[in-house]
């Protein structure tokens, strides 16, 4: 009876693992299909920022910051085009492992903002 139960548990565990892999793969495929659209949106935002940088109030400092932001948006768009979801997840994991303090602070800030947004009346 113990061997039969053990075999059933192993079989169920194996099937759950296979299903999880299939779902993960499907989610990654869906995200990969939207990467180019997201990259185009980032490019458009960078272009709009660059087009309007001289009209921003605040002088040279604000203009430099806006140009820098546009450059980062452009870099992000290029990164999204070059990398699939799996490599982005690997890069993110490496970033968090190498910078746990800032990653924890960013996660806490994001959680706080999300919580405030969802609980607003």
ABEGO torsion letter per residue (X at the ends): XAAAAAAAAAAAAAAAAAAAAAAAAAAAAAAAAAAAAAAAAAAAAAAAAAAAAAABBGEAAAAAAAAAAAAAAAAAAAAAAABBAAAAAAAAAAAAAABAAAAAAAAAAAAAAAAAAAABX
